[in-house]
Amino acid sequence: MFNKALFAVAVATASSLVSVGATAAVNYGNGMVVEPYVGIKFGQYDLDHAEDKGISYGVYGGAKFTSNFGIEAEYLGSSDEDYQSDFSRHSEYHADVYGIYGTAQYLFPATPVYVKGRVGVAKNKVKVDARTYRYWQHEGGYSDSGLAGGLGFGYNLAPNASVEIAYDWYPKIDNLADQGNSDATGITLGAHMRF
């Protein structure tokens, strides 16, 4: 419920920023320009040992301090999906990822296309609920923090609006539901507004 409310607020915020369409980068007069941005994204969350991939959704924001380098924070959640299922037992998982990253971006000359990489730290939380016959039982929450990052391509739609497609990796979860270590990755499509 909280994730859906957060997502709705993010969509409303991004929509209002797009409608305003104003550029408000801060120039400090010494050659450094701080260009903040905020965006939304959706895609796919892939967890090892899970039967189904989750639909991911999230919000992100950051600032560029030069034309190439910046910082970015992100929240990403996933839909509830099947973790394991057999004749006597069924389980589902839900993931939440919180991260902060340093970013590096390169704009290809004379084009609106850029490549963007990011590396930082994130917390990957996975909750697993199990059902035996007709009864749901909370099996446990698992989380781990560590190195995370990604690589993607972007397209500048306008001076203050861009879309990005990215492949990301998140901290692996140790001993998830007694299945061993589980790697987590994702592919997302995002849109953000600079202001």
Secondary structure as GFF3:
##gff-version 3
##sequence-region A 1 195
A	DSSP	alpha_helix	2	20	.	.	.	ID=ss1
A	DSSP	beta_strand	26	27	.	.	.	ID=ss2
A	DSSP	beta_strand	33	47	.	.	.	ID=ss3
A	DSSP	beta_strand	54	64	.	.	.	ID=ss4
A	DSSP	beta_strand	69	78	.	.	.	ID=ss5
A	DSSP	beta_strand	81	85	.	.	.	ID=ss6
A	DSSP	beta_strand	89	107	.	.	.	ID=ss7
A	DSSP	beta_strand	113	132	.	.	.	ID=ss8
A	DSSP	beta_strand	135	158	.	.	.	ID=ss9
A	DSSP	beta_strand	161	173	.	.	.	ID=ss10
A	DSSP	three_ten_helix	176	178	.	.	.	ID=ss11
A	DSSP	beta_strand	182	194	.	.	.	ID=ss12
###
